[in-house]
């Protein structure tokens, strides 16, 4: 898909309905209201992120804590590798040089 689609600006001519338990609906609406959103706002954000990433915009797993931890570790390793690559290309600096560069002498 080469064209960017925006939920906010696209014409709204189709409808979507779903059935949900009223107690669950009320609880979810209360959660969204705490951050100033409606369920429609939240659903539109979900749809926009689905378009943005061209897939499910969240981790779908029975062990979300572990999945988030693994994702964080993977991102950290990417950043560490960037640092190592930068040091290899530009050279290492000492701790004292680093503090001088940032203006906070130890």
C-alpha positions as CSV (number, residue, x, y, z in Angstrom):
1,X,0.0,0.0,0.0
2,X,1.7,3.2,-1.1
3,X,-1.0,5.7,-0.1
4,X,-1.0,6.9,3.5
5,X,-4.4,6.4,5.1
6,X,-5.4,8.5,8.1
7,X,-8.3,7.5,10.3
8,X,-8.7,11.2,11.3
9,X,-9.2,12.6,7.8
10,X,-10.6,9.7,5.8
11,X,-14.3,9.9,4.9
12,X,-16.4,7.9,7.3
13,X,-19.0,6.1,5.3
14,X,-18.9,2.5,6.6
15,X,-20.1,1.3,10.0
16,X,-18.7,-1.3,12.4
17,X,-20.7,-3.0,15.2
18,X,-19.7,-5.5,17.8
19,X,-21.3,-7.2,20.8
20,X,-19.6,-6.9,24.1
21,X,-20.5,-7.6,27.7
22,X,-22.0,-4.4,29.3
23,X,-19.8,-4.7,32.4
24,X,-16.6,-5.0,30.4
25,X,-17.7,-2.2,28.1
26,X,-18.3,0.1,31.1
27,X,-15.0,-0.8,32.7
28,X,-13.1,-0.1,29.5
29,X,-15.0,3.2,28.9
30,X,-14.0,4.2,32.5
31,X,-10.3,3.4,31.8
32,X,-10.3,5.4,28.6
33,X,-12.2,8.3,30.2
34,X,-9.4,8.7,32.8
35,X,-7.1,9.7,29.9
36,X,-9.7,11.8,28.1
37,X,-10.7,9.3,25.4
38,X,-13.8,7.5,24.3
39,X,-13.9,3.9,23.2
40,X,-14.3,5.2,19.7
41,X,-11.1,7.3,20.1
42,X,-9.2,4.3,21.4
43,X,-10.5,2.0,18.6
44,X,-9.6,4.6,16.0
45,X,-6.0,4.8,17.4
46,X,-5.8,1.0,17.3
47,X,-7.0,1.0,13.6
48,X,-4.5,3.8,12.7
49,X,-1.6,2.0,14.3
50,X,-2.6,-1.2,12.5
51,X,-2.4,0.8,9.2
52,X,0.9,2.4,10.3
53,X,2.7,-0.9,11.1
54,X,0.8,-3.0,8.6
55,X,0.0,-5.6,11.3
56,X,-1.2,-6.1,14.8
57,X,0.1,-3.0,16.8
58,X,0.6,-4.9,20.1
59,X,2.1,-8.0,21.5
60,X,-0.4,-10.8,21.5
61,X,0.9,-13.3,24.0
62,X,-0.2,-15.1,27.1
63,X,3.0,-13.9,28.8
64,X,3.1,-10.2,28.1
65,X,5.6,-9.4,30.8
66,X,8.2,-11.7,29.3
67,X,7.5,-10.6,25.8
68,X,8.0,-6.9,26.8
69,X,11.2,-7.8,28.7
70,X,12.6,-9.7,25.7
71,X,11.7,-6.8,23.4
72,X,13.4,-4.3,25.7
73,X,16.5,-6.5,25.8
74,X,16.6,-6.7,22.0
75,X,16.3,-2.9,21.7
76,X,19.0,-2.4,24.3
77,X,21.3,-4.8,22.4
78,X,20.7,-2.8,19.2
79,X,21.7,0.4,21.0
80,X,24.7,-1.2,22.5
81,X,25.8,-2.4,19.1
82,X,25.4,1.1,17.7
83,X,27.6,2.4,20.5
84,X,30.3,-0.3,19.7
85,X,30.1,0.4,16.0
86,X,30.4,4.2,16.6
87,X,33.4,3.7,18.9
88,X,35.1,1.5,16.4
89,X,34.6,4.1,13.6
90,X,35.3,7.3,15.7
91,X,37.5,5.9,18.4
92,X,37.0,5.5,22.1
93,X,37.1,8.4,24.5
94,X,38.0,8.3,28.2
95,X,35.5,8.9,30.9
96,X,37.2,12.2,31.7
97,X,36.9,13.3,28.0
98,X,33.2,12.3,28.1
99,X,32.5,14.4,31.2
100,X,34.3,17.4,29.6
101,X,32.3,17.0,26.4
102,X,29.1,17.1,28.4
103,X,30.2,19.9,30.7
104,X,29.9,17.9,33.9
105,X,33.4,17.4,35.3
106,X,33.6,14.8,37.9
